[in-house]
Amino acid sequence: MKQIEADLIEKAKTSPESFKAIYQQWATPMYRYIFARVRNPQDSEDITSQVFLTALQVLPRYKHKGVFSAWLFGIARNKIKEYFRKIHRNDISIELLGEKTVLQNNLNQEEAARDDIEILNQHIQSLPEVDQELILLRYVAGLKFTEIGAVMKKSTGSVKKRLYRIKYKLEEIMENQNE
């Protein structure tokens, strides 16, 4: 798989048409990640476009070291920082979080779930920015632990450990809230 990715990247360096496959693979996770940070569909689309345009422009200088997504999401992080600097806003929240989708038949259950999501969002917003970033990269962008480690310049083990601690802490808070 890594060799296929490396070959694709090498082709894309000289052929913008080959870049299309990279775009198709990463556009949706990239948009979801950016939207979770920016919370505005139009701005998210603009930033996503900027990320891929920048990636295409600087791709000839890219040295493939096995984690292309880390490089690509690094560009996204920089674009998001530029966005917030422009609007002087540091408002991060997550609309969709979790690995499970629960189908609810009852309106009261749906309202309770919305309330729980809002409470969870508030607790997530109170976390340090690095913890929020971990949550976004894992559950919104869907990156693997190794990719997150590369993006954040941390070991895979420390990323896993920190994320599991965050999840445990949030689960504890939510359980105590519901008692």
LUMKE-279576 format. One record per residue: x, y, z of N, C-alpha, C, O in turn; residue in three letters; residue number from 1. Coordinates in steps of 0.02 Angstrom, whole numbers. Last residue first. Example, Ala and Ser with C-alpha at 12.3 -4.5 7.8 and 13.67 -1.06 7.14 Angstrom:
<nodes>
{node {642 -112 354} {684 -53 357} {645 2 394} {670 57 402} ser 2}
{node {660 -284 390} {615 -225 390} {660 -165 390} {712 -166 423} ala 1}
</nodes>
This chain:
<nodes>
{node {-1288 553 1813} {-1310 521 1876} {-1360 563 1912} {-1384 544 1966} glu 179}
{node {-1238 616 1704} {-1302 582 1696} {-1327 549 1759} {-1381 520 1760} asn 178}
{node {-1116 663 1746} {-1167 712 1727} {-1236 679 1726} {-1286 711 1744} gln 177}
{node {-1043 547 1757} {-1059 585 1818} {-1114 636 1805} {-1154 650 1850} asn 176}
{node {-1035 515 1620} {-1070 470 1667} {-1089 507 1731} {-1145 498 1755} glu 175}
{node {-959 624 1575} {-1027 614 1549} {-1067 567 1595} {-1126 578 1607} met 174}
{node {-839 604 1643} {-876 667 1652} {-949 657 1631} {-995 679 1666} ile 173}
{node {-802 478 1591} {-813 488 1663} {-856 550 1676} {-903 547 1716} glu 172}
{node {-784 512 1456} {-834 462 1475} {-853 470 1549} {-911 467 1567} glu 171}
{node {-676 602 1468} {-741 626 1443} {-798 577 1461} {-853 598 1478} leu 170}
{node {-577 514 1516} {-595 573 1555} {-665 598 1533} {-706 615 1575} lys 169}
{node {-569 423 1410} {-588 400 1476} {-613 458 1519} {-664 453 1553} tyr 168}
{node {-525 509 1307} {-590 474 1301} {-615 452 1370} {-673 460 1386} lys 167}
{node {-400 545 1360} {-451 597 1347} {-520 564 1344} {-568 589 1374} ile 166}
{node {-338 421 1362} {-348 458 1425} {-402 511 1417} {-443 521 1461} arg 165}
{node {-334 394 1226} {-373 350 1270} {-386 384 1337} {-439 375 1366} tyr 164}
{node {-247 498 1185} {-316 495 1161} {-360 451 1205} {-417 469 1219} leu 163}
{node {-129 463 1251} {-161 527 1266} {-234 525 1244} {-278 549 1280} arg 162}
{node {-101 337 1192} {-109 343 1264} {-148 407 1281} {-194 406 1322} lys 161}
{node {-88 372 1055} {-139 324 1079} {-154 334 1152} {-212 340 1173} lys 160}
{node {21 460 1063} {-43 482 1035} {-99 437 1060} {-150 461 1084} val 159}
{node {121 377 1113} {99 434 1154} {33 462 1129} {-8 485 1169} ser 158}
{node {131 285 1006} {112 263 1073} {87 321 1116} {37 314 1152} gly 157}
{node {177 364 901} {112 332 896} {86 311 965} {27 320 980} thr 156}
{node {255 517 955} {256 446 941} {185 418 938} {138 446 967} ser 155}
{node {231 671 865} {233 633 927} {234 559 908} {217 540 852} lys 154}
{node {193 768 769} {263 757 787} {270 725 855} {309 746 898} lys 153}
{node {68 776 721} {81 812 783} {153 805 808} {171 832 860} met 152}
{node {76 698 606} {51 766 602} {73 807 663} {94 864 656} val 151}
{node {123 577 660} {165 614 612} {142 686 607} {184 732 603} ala 150}
{node {15 542 741} {82 551 770} {127 591 724} {164 635 747} gly 149}
{node {-81 525 643} {-89 579 692} {-21 595 724} {-3 653 734} ile 148}
{node {-30 412 581} {-36 474 543} {-43 534 590} {-13 587 578} glu 147}
{node {-39 318 683} {27 334 655} {25 400 616} {73 439 619} thr 146}
{node {-177 314 703} {-134 339 756} {-65 359 729} {-37 409 749} phe 145}
{node {-266 375 558} {-239 322 599} {-192 353 651} {-170 409 644} lys 144}
{node {-402 492 541} {-333 472 532} {-315 415 579} {-344 407 632} leu 143}
{node {-529 550 534} {-522 477 527} {-451 454 516} {-440 402 485} gly 142}
{node {-573 677 554} {-535 665 493} {-524 590 482} {-512 569 425} ala 141}
{node {-645 647 673} {-676 686 619} {-640 672 553} {-672 659 502} val 140}
{node {-567 567 755} {-638 551 746} {-672 591 692} {-724 570 667} tyr 139}
{node {-429 611 743} {-448 541 748} {-521 529 727} {-534 485 686} arg 138}
{node {-427 750 733} {-389 711 685} {-412 637 685} {-413 605 632} leu 137}
{node {-509 787 844} {-527 804 775} {-491 759 724} {-523 734 678} leu 136}
{node {-433 738 952} {-502 715 941} {-523 728 869} {-551 684 836} ile 135}
{node {-316 814 937} {-314 741 935} {-383 713 919} {-389 668 877} leu 134}
{node {-369 943 959} {-339 926 894} {-335 850 885} {-350 824 831} glu 133}
{node {-402 937 1092} {-455 948 1042} {-430 926 973} {-467 895 935} gln 132}
{node {-273 926 1143} {-320 871 1152} {-378 877 1103} {-401 826 1075} asp 131}
{node {-222 1051 1109} {-189 992 1083} {-235 930 1089} {-235 887 1045} val 130}
{node {-303 1140 1183} {-308 1137 1110} {-277 1074 1081} {-303 1047 1032} glu 129}
{node {-378 1065 1329} {-323 1101 1296} {-328 1091 1220} {-353 1041 1196} pro 128}
{node {-559 1071 1345} {-495 1035 1344} {-440 1080 1314} {-455 1128 1278} leu 127}
{node {-675 1136 1327} {-637 1155 1386} {-569 1119 1389} {-527 1136 1431} ser 126}
{node {-730 1076 1218} {-704 1144 1209} {-663 1166 1269} {-620 1210 1263} gln 125}
{node {-774 959 1278} {-719 956 1230} {-688 1024 1221} {-627 1031 1217} ile 124}
{node {-880 1010 1352} {-823 980 1387} {-763 975 1341} {-706 986 1363} his 123}
{node {-963 1052 1248} {-939 1100 1297} {-878 1074 1334} {-830 1111 1346} gln 122}
{node {-988 929 1185} {-954 982 1149} {-925 1034 1197} {-868 1056 1189} asn 121}
{node {-1063 867 1287} {-998 839 1267} {-957 892 1230} {-897 898 1243} leu 120}
{node {-1176 948 1281} {-1137 945 1343} {-1067 919 1328} {-1017 946 1352} ile 119}
{node {-1218 916 1151} {-1202 985 1169} {-1159 988 1232} {-1110 1026 1235} glu 118}
{node {-1242 780 1166} {-1191 803 1118} {-1170 874 1134} {-1111 891 1131} ile 117}
{node {-1346 783 1259} {-1283 751 1277} {-1227 774 1230} {-1171 786 1253} asp 116}
{node {-1444 847 1181} {-1421 879 1243} {-1353 850 1263} {-1307 887 1282} asp 115}
{node {-1460 749 1084} {-1436 816 1065} {-1409 854 1125} {-1358 888 1120} arg 114}
{node {-1510 647 1166} {-1446 638 1132} {-1417 705 1110} {-1357 716 1117} ala 113}
{node {-1631 704 1202} {-1582 688 1255} {-1513 680 1224} {-1463 703 1252} ala 112}
{node {-1691 708 1076} {-1679 770 1113} {-1626 759 1167} {-1582 801 1176} glu 111}
{node {-1699 572 1049} {-1660 615 1005} {-1643 681 1040} {-1587 706 1034} glu 110}
{node {-1784 529 1150} {-1715 503 1149} {-1671 548 1106} {-1613 561 1123} gln 109}
{node {-1898 596 1110} {-1867 613 1174} {-1796 588 1178} {-1752 622 1205} asn 108}
{node {-1926 531 989} {-1907 601 989} {-1874 622 1054} {-1827 661 1054} leu 107}
{node {-1864 370 955} {-1906 411 997} {-1880 483 998} {-1821 495 1007} asn 106}
{node {-1771 300 887} {-1839 300 861} {-1883 351 897} {-1934 373 870} asn 105}
{node {-1605 316 835} {-1654 328 888} {-1724 335 858} {-1734 371 809} gln 104}
{node {-1457 236 807} {-1521 254 778} {-1572 261 833} {-1580 215 874} leu 103}
{node {-1296 288 829} {-1353 259 863} {-1417 283 829} {-1428 343 823} val 102}
{node {-1137 249 781} {-1196 286 761} {-1256 251 792} {-1265 191 783} thr 101}
{node {-976 266 851} {-1039 228 846} {-1095 274 823} {-1098 332 844} lys 100}
{node {-869 342 872} {-860 289 825} {-924 250 813} {-927 207 770} glu 99}
{node {-871 522 885} {-884 454 908} {-876 404 852} {-877 422 793} gly 98}
{node {-949 670 844} {-895 638 879} {-915 567 896} {-972 555 918} leu 97}
{node {-991 813 762} {-997 741 758} {-938 710 793} {-881 723 774} leu 96}
{node {-957 941 800} {-1027 924 793} {-1036 848 794} {-1084 823 823} glu 95}
{node {-850 1023 905} {-858 965 863} {-932 948 861} {-966 942 912} ile 94}
{node {-766 1180 904} {-811 1131 933} {-820 1075 882} {-801 1081 824} ser 93}
{node {-679 1324 937} {-674 1256 912} {-727 1214 945} {-733 1212 1006} ile 92}
{node {-638 1478 906} {-699 1444 927} {-697 1374 897} {-713 1365 838} asp 91}
{node {-560 1599 901} {-533 1534 920} {-589 1490 947} {-587 1468 1004} asn 90}
{node {-537 1732 790} {-584 1690 826} {-551 1623 842} {-518 1594 799} arg 89}
{node {-492 1825 693} {-481 1834 765} {-530 1794 807} {-562 1820 853} his 88}
{node {-492 1806 559} {-556 1826 590} {-551 1835 665} {-601 1851 698} ile 87}
{node {-357 1779 534} {-392 1830 494} {-456 1852 529} {-473 1911 527} lys 86}
{node {-329 1676 621} {-293 1740 629} {-330 1796 593} {-335 1852 617} arg 85}
{node {-408 1578 566} {-425 1605 631} {-389 1671 645} {-416 1715 677} phe 84}
{node {-338 1558 443} {-409 1577 444} {-427 1610 510} {-457 1663 511} tyr 83}
{node {-213 1514 488} {-218 1576 449} {-290 1603 451} {-301 1662 460} glu 82}
{node {-255 1392 545} {-225 1444 587} {-228 1512 552} {-244 1563 584} lys 81}
{node {-294 1328 428} {-344 1342 480} {-318 1396 527} {-355 1441 546} ile 80}
{node {-172 1314 364} {-225 1354 332} {-279 1373 383} {-306 1428 380} lys 79}
{node {-105 1229 454} {-79 1297 441} {-133 1341 410} {-138 1400 428} asn 78}
{node {-184 1115 442} {-178 1148 507} {-153 1220 499} {-178 1266 532} arg 77}
{node {-160 1083 307} {-227 1102 330} {-224 1139 397} {-257 1190 406} ala 76}
{node {-27 1045 311} {-46 1103 271} {-114 1129 294} {-124 1189 301} ile 75}
{node {-45 933 391} {-3 988 415} {-18 1052 377} {-22 1106 406} gly 74}
{node {-114 851 306} {-151 880 362} {-110 935 397} {-139 979 428} phe 73}
{node {-5 820 219} {-65 852 194} {-105 886 250} {-128 942 242} leu 72}
{node {84 755 306} {105 815 269} {44 855 247} {41 916 255} trp 71}
{node {4 649 345} {30 695 396} {52 760 363} {38 815 389} ala 70}
{node {-17 581 226} {-74 615 258} {-50 664 311} {-82 716 321} ser 69}
{node {106 521 200} {84 577 159} {28 616 193} {27 678 189} phe 68}
{node {215 441 265} {154 467 296} {132 530 259} {140 585 284} val 67}
{node {332 400 197} {285 350 221} {220 375 251} {174 336 262} gly 66}
{node {404 502 147} {434 464 202} {384 417 233} {393 396 290} lys 65}
{node {435 590 4} {391 540 33} {428 498 85} {477 464 69} his 64}
{node {457 756 -3} {497 695 3} {455 643 39} {441 650 98} lys 63}
{node {402 887 -108} {385 839 -56} {431 777 -60} {442 750 -114} tyr 62}
{node {419 970 -213} {471 973 -161} {459 921 -106} {502 912 -62} arg 61}
{node {303 951 -290} {369 933 -318} {426 933 -267} {476 899 -277} pro 60}
{node {201 1004 -202} {213 932 -208} {280 914 -239} {311 866 -217} leu 59}
{node {165 1135 -201} {228 1118 -167} {244 1043 -172} {297 1022 -147} val 58}
{node {45 1135 -277} {99 1182 -292} {166 1160 -262} {218 1167 -294} gln 57}
{node {-35 1040 -214} {-16 1031 -284} {44 1075 -302} {89 1053 -338} leu 56}
{node {-49 1101 -88} {-17 1035 -94} {7 1023 -166} {63 999 -177} ala 55}
{node {-120 1216 -125} {-53 1222 -96} {-15 1156 -103} {44 1155 -122} thr 54}
{node {-238 1153 -166} {-200 1195 -213} {-128 1203 -189} {-81 1198 -228} leu 53}
{node {-278 1090 -49} {-259 1049 -107} {-221 1090 -160} {-178 1063 -194} phe 52}
{node {-300 1203 33} {-255 1149 54} {-231 1110 -7} {-171 1098 -15} val 51}
{node {-397 1274 -38} {-330 1304 -27} {-279 1251 -8} {-221 1253 -31} gln 50}
{node {-505 1187 -25} {-477 1201 -91} {-406 1229 -85} {-362 1211 -124} ser 49}
{node {-523 1197 112} {-507 1132 83} {-476 1142 14} {-427 1110 -3} thr 48}
{node {-560 1332 120} {-497 1310 151} {-476 1243 122} {-416 1231 110} ile 47}
{node {-683 1328 51} {-628 1371 28} {-561 1347 56} {-512 1341 19} asp 46}
{node {-757 1239 132} {-744 1223 62} {-685 1263 35} {-642 1237 0} glu 45}
{node {-758 1316 249} {-728 1249 249} {-711 1227 178} {-658 1199 165} ser 44}
{node {-831 1427 210} {-761 1435 229} {-724 1368 228} {-666 1365 209} asp 43}
{node {-954 1360 188} {-920 1395 134} {-846 1405 149} {-803 1393 106} gln 42}
{node {-986 1302 317} {-977 1262 256} {-939 1297 200} {-895 1267 169} pro 41}
{node {-909 1322 467} {-943 1361 415} {-932 1325 349} {-874 1318 328} asn 40}
{node {-826 1268 564} {-899 1269 575} {-937 1313 525} {-992 1337 540} arg 39}
{node {-690 1246 585} {-712 1311 560} {-787 1322 571} {-809 1378 584} val 38}
{node {-672 1113 632} {-635 1169 662} {-668 1236 647} {-673 1279 691} arg 37}
{node {-754 1038 554} {-759 1030 627} {-723 1087 663} {-741 1105 719} ala 36}
{node {-708 1073 427} {-774 1095 449} {-781 1091 525} {-811 1135 556} phe 35}
{node {-585 1004 426} {-586 1077 423} {-653 1104 448} {-655 1153 485} ile 34}
{node {-630 870 431} {-584 896 481} {-587 973 484} {-592 1002 537} tyr 33}
{node {-708 865 315} {-739 852 380} {-696 880 436} {-721 910 484} arg 32}
{node {-610 891 216} {-666 937 225} {-697 928 295} {-711 977 329} tyr 31}
{node {-530 776 233} {-502 843 242} {-558 893 256} {-553 934 302} met 30}
{node {-614 670 200} {-589 676 269} {-561 746 284} {-567 771 339} pro 29}
{node {-639 713 61} {-692 707 111} {-665 710 183} {-691 749 223} thr 28}
{node {-508 714 -1} {-552 773 0} {-605 769 55} {-614 817 92} ala 27}
{node {-426 601 -16} {-421 641 45} {-470 699 50} {-474 730 103} trp 26}
{node {-453 537 -138} {-442 497 -78} {-450 540 -14} {-477 516 35} gln 25}
{node {-460 641 -230} {-519 599 -218} {-513 559 -154} {-562 547 -119} gln 24}
{node {-327 689 -224} {-383 731 -205} {-444 689 -187} {-475 699 -135} tyr 23}
{node {-261 579 -278} {-245 602 -210} {-303 643 -183} {-325 634 -127} ile 22}
{node {-316 580 -406} {-326 521 -363} {-311 538 -290} {-346 514 -245} ala 21}
{node {-269 703 -457} {-341 692 -447} {-355 633 -400} {-400 637 -358} lys 20}
{node {-139 698 -489} {-155 725 -423} {-229 713 -406} {-248 713 -347} phe 19}
{node {-134 666 -621} {-125 611 -573} {-142 633 -501} {-157 592 -458} ser 18}
{node {-141 792 -676} {-197 746 -686} {-194 688 -637} {-245 664 -614} glu 17}
{node {-15 848 -653} {-72 870 -612} {-134 825 -619} {-175 821 -573} pro 16}
{node {128 764 -653} {65 764 -690} {7 786 -645} {-17 746 -604} ser 15}
{node {234 765 -568} {246 788 -637} {182 793 -678} {182 823 -732} thr 14}
{node {182 724 -448} {232 777 -448} {242 806 -518} {257 866 -525} lys 13}
{node {105 613 -474} {70 677 -465} {119 736 -465} {99 792 -480} ala 12}
{node {201 513 -474} {166 530 -537} {135 599 -532} {139 639 -578} lys 11}
{node {233 514 -337} {285 528 -387} {253 548 -454} {277 594 -487} glu 10}
{node {110 475 -284} {138 541 -268} {190 561 -319} {192 618 -341} ile 9}
{node {102 344 -333} {50 394 -350} {76 465 -339} {65 510 -379} leu 8}
{node {210 285 -268} {209 289 -341} {159 343 -365} {173 381 -411} asp 7}
{node {168 295 -135} {230 329 -156} {231 337 -232} {251 389 -257} ala 6}
{node {54 214 -140} {47 284 -123} {109 323 -146} {102 378 -174} glu 5}
{node {116 93 -169} {66 119 -215} {58 194 -204} {54 233 -251} ile 4}
{node {193 78 -55} {227 85 -119} {179 113 -171} {199 154 -213} gln 3}
{node {96 62 42} {139 121 45} {174 133 -21} {185 190 -41} lys 2}
{node {41 -60 0} {0 0 0} {43 63 0} {30 110 -37} met 1}
</nodes>
